[in-house]
Amino acid sequence: MMDEDNYRNNGRAGDDPQAAFEQLRGEVALVRLAVEGLARARESIEIPDYQPTLANTEKILLALTQRVDVIAKSPAMKLTPETMGERVNASVASATGELHNLVNSTRSDMSEAARELRGLIGTTRARWQQDRWLFWIGLGGVVLGILLYALLAGLIARAMPDSWQLPERMATRALAEPTLWDAGTHLMQRASPASWEGIVAAANLARDNRETIEACGAAAAKAKKTVRCTIEVKPANNDR
């Protein structure tokens, strides 16, 4: 403040060079003080930072611009009553065409299914007839095989060696008898019951008089001639 007062007092110095120099120095000091005061005042003022706000505002404006562009380019913004009518007519025509194609496709599928069903019925009928023919052919083959076996089995069995006893074994198996002897007795009983009874009676007579018959046979062999023997005969009801 003293420099400012000196400057004001020296303003009246007149034409004195020293006074003028002092006045100039006072003015320079005054300017320096003013500049320092402005610097201190600027440092004390807090200036807000608007950079984040400006960045957010820019982002919002960019998003709004993009949405407006999308809406402007949307086909709905270009629709008019005429174009909407044309699109409705085109949609109806397309739906009608698809329905017509669907009906034709369904009709074709039904026709194809009917043909397949007729073919299946025909195939089933032909297969049934074929199975019936196969059954009769198989049955005829079985009958023919039995006849051929009946005609040729005996010839083949008799052609085999006698030691094999193939005919006798076949007869035993056919009569369901356990042994050849049982099969023979079975055949004799069926062939002639009376003769079979005579054979049984003779067998029983020989069994009951076995010792007498053996002694008589020995005597005949010793005498070398026929001899008489006495045997016992049991009643017919006690022959077994």
TORKOL-4160 file (C-alpha; in steps of 0.2 Angstrom, whole numbers, padded with zeros to 4 digits, m for minus):
240
<pt num="1" X="0000" Y="0000" Z="0000"/>
<pt num="2" X="0015" Y="0011" Z="0003"/>
<pt num="3" X="0020" Y="0009" Z="m0015"/>
<pt num="4" X="0002" Y="0014" Z="m0021"/>
<pt num="5" X="0003" Y="0029" Z="m0010"/>
<pt num="6" X="0020" Y="0034" Z="m0016"/>
<pt num="7" X="0014" Y="0032" Z="m0034"/>
<pt num="8" X="m0001" Y="0044" Z="m0030"/>
<pt num="9" X="0011" Y="0057" Z="m0022"/>
<pt num="10" X="0023" Y="0056" Z="m0036"/>
<pt num="11" X="0010" Y="0059" Z="m0049"/>
<pt num="12" X="0013" Y="0077" Z="m0044"/>
<pt num="13" X="0032" Y="0077" Z="m0047"/>
<pt num="14" X="0032" Y="0087" Z="m0062"/>
<pt num="15" X="0046" Y="0086" Z="m0074"/>
<pt num="16" X="0060" Y="0080" Z="m0062"/>
<pt num="17" X="0068" Y="0065" Z="m0070"/>
<pt num="18" X="0072" Y="0057" Z="m0053"/>
<pt num="19" X="0054" Y="0060" Z="m0048"/>
<pt num="20" X="0048" Y="0053" Z="m0065"/>
<pt num="21" X="0059" Y="0037" Z="m0062"/>
<pt num="22" X="0052" Y="0035" Z="m0045"/>
<pt num="23" X="0035" Y="0037" Z="m0052"/>
<pt num="24" X="0038" Y="0023" Z="m0066"/>
<pt num="25" X="0045" Y="0012" Z="m0053"/>
<pt num="26" X="0030" Y="0014" Z="m0042"/>
<pt num="27" X="0019" Y="0010" Z="m0057"/>
<pt num="28" X="0029" Y="m0006" Z="m0061"/>
<pt num="29" X="0027" Y="m0011" Z="m0043"/>
<pt num="30" X="0008" Y="m0007" Z="m0043"/>
<pt num="31" X="0006" Y="m0018" Z="m0059"/>
<pt num="32" X="0016" Y="m0032" Z="m0050"/>
<pt num="33" X="0005" Y="m0031" Z="m0035"/>
<pt num="34" X="m0010" Y="m0032" Z="m0046"/>
<pt num="35" X="m0004" Y="m0047" Z="m0055"/>
<pt num="36" X="0000" Y="m0056" Z="m0039"/>
<pt num="37" X="m0017" Y="m0052" Z="m0032"/>
<pt num="38" X="m0025" Y="m0059" Z="m0048"/>
<pt num="39" X="m0015" Y="m0075" Z="m0047"/>
<pt num="40" X="m0019" Y="m0077" Z="m0028"/>
<pt num="41" X="m0038" Y="m0074" Z="m0032"/>
<pt num="42" X="m0037" Y="m0087" Z="m0047"/>
<pt num="43" X="m0030" Y="m0100" Z="m0035"/>
<pt num="44" X="m0043" Y="m0097" Z="m0022"/>
<pt num="45" X="m0057" Y="m0099" Z="m0035"/>
<pt num="46" X="m0063" Y="m0118" Z="m0038"/>
<pt num="47" X="m0068" Y="m0121" Z="m0056"/>
<pt num="48" X="m0079" Y="m0136" Z="m0058"/>
<pt num="49" X="m0073" Y="m0151" Z="m0069"/>
<pt num="50" X="m0087" Y="m0153" Z="m0082"/>
<pt num="51" X="m0077" Y="m0166" Z="m0092"/>
<pt num="52" X="m0087" Y="m0182" Z="m0085"/>
<pt num="53" X="m0104" Y="m0173" Z="m0087"/>
<pt num="54" X="m0099" Y="m0169" Z="m0105"/>
<pt num="55" X="m0094" Y="m0187" Z="m0108"/>
<pt num="56" X="m0110" Y="m0194" Z="m0101"/>
<pt num="57" X="m0120" Y="m0181" Z="m0112"/>
<pt num="58" X="m0110" Y="m0186" Z="m0127"/>
<pt num="59" X="m0114" Y="m0205" Z="m0124"/>
<pt num="60" X="m0133" Y="m0201" Z="m0121"/>
<pt num="61" X="m0133" Y="m0191" Z="m0137"/>
<pt num="62" X="m0124" Y="m0205" Z="m0147"/>
<pt num="63" X="m0137" Y="m0218" Z="m0141"/>
<pt num="64" X="m0152" Y="m0207" Z="m0145"/>
<pt num="65" X="m0144" Y="m0205" Z="m0162"/>
<pt num="66" X="m0142" Y="m0223" Z="m0165"/>
<pt num="67" X="m0160" Y="m0227" Z="m0159"/>
<pt num="68" X="m0167" Y="m0214" Z="m0170"/>
<pt num="69" X="m0157" Y="m0221" Z="m0185"/>
<pt num="70" X="m0164" Y="m0238" Z="m0181"/>
<pt num="71" X="m0182" Y="m0232" Z="m0180"/>
<pt num="72" X="m0180" Y="m0222" Z="m0196"/>
<pt num="73" X="m0173" Y="m0237" Z="m0205"/>
<pt num="74" X="m0187" Y="m0248" Z="m0199"/>
<pt num="75" X="m0199" Y="m0255" Z="m0212"/>
<pt num="76" X="m0213" Y="m0250" Z="m0202"/>
<pt num="77" X="m0209" Y="m0232" Z="m0204"/>
<pt num="78" X="m0210" Y="m0234" Z="m0223"/>
<pt num="79" X="m0227" Y="m0242" Z="m0223"/>
<pt num="80" X="m0242" Y="m0233" Z="m0230"/>
<pt num="81" X="m0260" Y="m0239" Z="m0231"/>
<pt num="82" X="m0257" Y="m0245" Z="m0249"/>
<pt num="83" X="m0241" Y="m0255" Z="m0245"/>
<pt num="84" X="m0250" Y="m0262" Z="m0229"/>
<pt num="85" X="m0265" Y="m0268" Z="m0240"/>
<pt num="86" X="m0253" Y="m0276" Z="m0253"/>
<pt num="87" X="m0244" Y="m0285" Z="m0239"/>
<pt num="88" X="m0260" Y="m0291" Z="m0232"/>
<pt num="89" X="m0266" Y="m0297" Z="m0249"/>
<pt num="90" X="m0249" Y="m0306" Z="m0251"/>
<pt num="91" X="m0250" Y="m0314" Z="m0234"/>
<pt num="92" X="m0268" Y="m0320" Z="m0238"/>
<pt num="93" X="m0262" Y="m0327" Z="m0255"/>
<pt num="94" X="m0247" Y="m0335" Z="m0248"/>
<pt num="95" X="m0258" Y="m0344" Z="m0234"/>
<pt num="96" X="m0271" Y="m0349" Z="m0247"/>
<pt num="97" X="m0257" Y="m0357" Z="m0258"/>
<pt num="98" X="m0249" Y="m0366" Z="m0243"/>
<pt num="99" X="m0266" Y="m0373" Z="m0238"/>
<pt num="100" X="m0269" Y="m0378" Z="m0256"/>
<pt num="101" X="m0252" Y="m0387" Z="m0256"/>
<pt num="102" X="m0256" Y="m0395" Z="m0240"/>
<pt num="103" X="m0273" Y="m0402" Z="m0246"/>
<pt num="104" X="m0265" Y="m0408" Z="m0262"/>
<pt num="105" X="m0251" Y="m0416" Z="m0251"/>
<pt num="106" X="m0263" Y="m0424" Z="m0239"/>
<pt num="107" X="m0273" Y="m0431" Z="m0254"/>
<pt num="108" X="m0258" Y="m0438" Z="m0262"/>
<pt num="109" X="m0252" Y="m0446" Z="m0245"/>
<pt num="110" X="m0270" Y="m0454" Z="m0243"/>
<pt num="111" X="m0269" Y="m0461" Z="m0261"/>
<pt num="112" X="m0252" Y="m0468" Z="m0257"/>
<pt num="113" X="m0258" Y="m0475" Z="m0241"/>
<pt num="114" X="m0273" Y="m0483" Z="m0250"/>
<pt num="115" X="m0261" Y="m0491" Z="m0263"/>
<pt num="116" X="m0250" Y="m0497" Z="m0250"/>
<pt num="117" X="m0264" Y="m0505" Z="m0240"/>
<pt num="118" X="m0271" Y="m0513" Z="m0256"/>
<pt num="119" X="m0254" Y="m0520" Z="m0259"/>
<pt num="120" X="m0252" Y="m0526" Z="m0241"/>
<pt num="121" X="m0269" Y="m0535" Z="m0242"/>
<pt num="122" X="m0264" Y="m0543" Z="m0259"/>
<pt num="123" X="m0247" Y="m0548" Z="m0252"/>
<pt num="124" X="m0255" Y="m0555" Z="m0236"/>
<pt num="125" X="m0268" Y="m0565" Z="m0247"/>
<pt num="126" X="m0254" Y="m0571" Z="m0258"/>
<pt num="127" X="m0243" Y="m0576" Z="m0243"/>
<pt num="128" X="m0258" Y="m0585" Z="m0235"/>
<pt num="129" X="m0261" Y="m0595" Z="m0251"/>
<pt num="130" X="m0242" Y="m0598" Z="m0252"/>
<pt num="131" X="m0242" Y="m0604" Z="m0234"/>
<pt num="132" X="m0257" Y="m0616" Z="m0237"/>
<pt num="133" X="m0248" Y="m0623" Z="m0253"/>
<pt num="134" X="m0233" Y="m0626" Z="m0242"/>
<pt num="135" X="m0243" Y="m0634" Z="m0229"/>
<pt num="136" X="m0251" Y="m0646" Z="m0241"/>
<pt num="137" X="m0234" Y="m0649" Z="m0250"/>
<pt num="138" X="m0226" Y="m0653" Z="m0233"/>
<pt num="139" X="m0240" Y="m0665" Z="m0228"/>
<pt num="140" X="m0239" Y="m0674" Z="m0245"/>
<pt num="141" X="m0220" Y="m0675" Z="m0242"/>
<pt num="142" X="m0222" Y="m0683" Z="m0225"/>
<pt num="143" X="m0235" Y="m0695" Z="m0232"/>
<pt num="144" X="m0224" Y="m0699" Z="m0246"/>
<pt num="145" X="m0209" Y="m0702" Z="m0235"/>
<pt num="146" X="m0219" Y="m0714" Z="m0224"/>
<pt num="147" X="m0224" Y="m0724" Z="m0239"/>
<pt num="148" X="m0207" Y="m0724" Z="m0246"/>
<pt num="149" X="m0200" Y="m0730" Z="m0229"/>
<pt num="150" X="m0213" Y="m0743" Z="m0227"/>
<pt num="151" X="m0209" Y="m0749" Z="m0245"/>
<pt num="152" X="m0190" Y="m0748" Z="m0244"/>
<pt num="153" X="m0186" Y="m0750" Z="m0226"/>
<pt num="154" X="m0189" Y="m0769" Z="m0227"/>
<pt num="155" X="m0178" Y="m0771" Z="m0243"/>
<pt num="156" X="m0164" Y="m0761" Z="m0235"/>
<pt num="157" X="m0165" Y="m0770" Z="m0219"/>
<pt num="158" X="m0164" Y="m0787" Z="m0227"/>
<pt num="159" X="m0150" Y="m0781" Z="m0238"/>
<pt num="160" X="m0139" Y="m0778" Z="m0222"/>
<pt num="161" X="m0129" Y="m0793" Z="m0215"/>
<pt num="162" X="m0138" Y="m0806" Z="m0204"/>
<pt num="163" X="m0127" Y="m0803" Z="m0189"/>
<pt num="164" X="m0134" Y="m0785" Z="m0188"/>
<pt num="165" X="m0152" Y="m0792" Z="m0185"/>
<pt num="166" X="m0159" Y="m0776" Z="m0192"/>
<pt num="167" X="m0176" Y="m0783" Z="m0198"/>
<pt num="168" X="m0178" Y="m0791" Z="m0180"/>
<pt num="169" X="m0173" Y="m0775" Z="m0172"/>
<pt num="170" X="m0185" Y="m0765" Z="m0183"/>
<pt num="171" X="m0199" Y="m0777" Z="m0178"/>
<pt num="172" X="m0195" Y="m0776" Z="m0160"/>
<pt num="173" X="m0195" Y="m0757" Z="m0161"/>
<pt num="174" X="m0211" Y="m0756" Z="m0171"/>
<pt num="175" X="m0220" Y="m0768" Z="m0158"/>
<pt num="176" X="m0213" Y="m0758" Z="m0143"/>
<pt num="177" X="m0206" Y="m0773" Z="m0135"/>
<pt num="178" X="m0190" Y="m0773" Z="m0124"/>
<pt num="179" X="m0182" Y="m0789" Z="m0132"/>
<pt num="180" X="m0182" Y="m0799" Z="m0148"/>
<pt num="181" X="m0190" Y="m0814" Z="m0138"/>
<pt num="182" X="m0204" Y="m0803" Z="m0132"/>
<pt num="183" X="m0207" Y="m0797" Z="m0150"/>
<pt num="184" X="m0208" Y="m0815" Z="m0156"/>
<pt num="185" X="m0220" Y="m0820" Z="m0143"/>
<pt num="186" X="m0230" Y="m0805" Z="m0147"/>
<pt num="187" X="m0231" Y="m0809" Z="m0166"/>
<pt num="188" X="m0235" Y="m0828" Z="m0162"/>
<pt num="189" X="m0250" Y="m0823" Z="m0151"/>
<pt num="190" X="m0257" Y="m0811" Z="m0164"/>
<pt num="191" X="m0254" Y="m0823" Z="m0178"/>
<pt num="192" X="m0262" Y="m0839" Z="m0171"/>
<pt num="193" X="m0269" Y="m0839" Z="m0153"/>
<pt num="194" X="m0272" Y="m0858" Z="m0154"/>
<pt num="195" X="m0255" Y="m0862" Z="m0160"/>
<pt num="196" X="m0248" Y="m0851" Z="m0146"/>
<pt num="197" X="m0258" Y="m0860" Z="m0133"/>
<pt num="198" X="m0251" Y="m0876" Z="m0139"/>
<pt num="199" X="m0233" Y="m0870" Z="m0138"/>
<pt num="200" X="m0236" Y="m0864" Z="m0121"/>
<pt num="201" X="m0244" Y="m0881" Z="m0115"/>
<pt num="202" X="m0229" Y="m0890" Z="m0123"/>
<pt num="203" X="m0217" Y="m0879" Z="m0114"/>
<pt num="204" X="m0226" Y="m0881" Z="m0097"/>
<pt num="205" X="m0226" Y="m0900" Z="m0100"/>
<pt num="206" X="m0208" Y="m0901" Z="m0104"/>
<pt num="207" X="m0204" Y="m0890" Z="m0089"/>
<pt num="208" X="m0214" Y="m0900" Z="m0077"/>
<pt num="209" X="m0206" Y="m0917" Z="m0083"/>
<pt num="210" X="m0189" Y="m0911" Z="m0086"/>
<pt num="211" X="m0180" Y="m0924" Z="m0076"/>
<pt num="212" X="m0191" Y="m0938" Z="m0083"/>
<pt num="213" X="m0188" Y="m0932" Z="m0101"/>
<pt num="214" X="m0169" Y="m0930" Z="m0098"/>
<pt num="215" X="m0168" Y="m0948" Z="m0091"/>
<pt num="216" X="m0178" Y="m0955" Z="m0105"/>
<pt num="217" X="m0167" Y="m0946" Z="m0117"/>
<pt num="218" X="m0152" Y="m0954" Z="m0109"/>
<pt num="219" X="m0159" Y="m0971" Z="m0110"/>
<pt num="220" X="m0164" Y="m0969" Z="m0128"/>
<pt num="221" X="m0146" Y="m0964" Z="m0132"/>
<pt num="222" X="m0139" Y="m0978" Z="m0122"/>
<pt num="223" X="m0150" Y="m0991" Z="m0130"/>
<pt num="224" X="m0149" Y="m0983" Z="m0147"/>
<pt num="225" X="m0168" Y="m0985" Z="m0150"/>
<pt num="226" X="m0184" Y="m0977" Z="m0145"/>
<pt num="227" X="m0189" Y="m0980" Z="m0127"/>
<pt num="228" X="m0206" Y="m0976" Z="m0118"/>
<pt num="229" X="m0207" Y="m0964" Z="m0104"/>
<pt num="230" X="m0221" Y="m0960" Z="m0092"/>
<pt num="231" X="m0224" Y="m0942" Z="m0089"/>
<pt num="232" X="m0236" Y="m0932" Z="m0078"/>
<pt num="233" X="m0249" Y="m0920" Z="m0086"/>
<pt num="234" X="m0257" Y="m0907" Z="m0075"/>
<pt num="235" X="m0275" Y="m0901" Z="m0077"/>
<pt num="236" X="m0277" Y="m0887" Z="m0090"/>
<pt num="237" X="m0282" Y="m0874" Z="m0077"/>
<pt num="238" X="m0265" Y="m0877" Z="m0068"/>
<pt num="239" X="m0254" Y="m0876" Z="m0083"/>
<pt num="240" X="m0246" Y="m0859" Z="m0077"/>
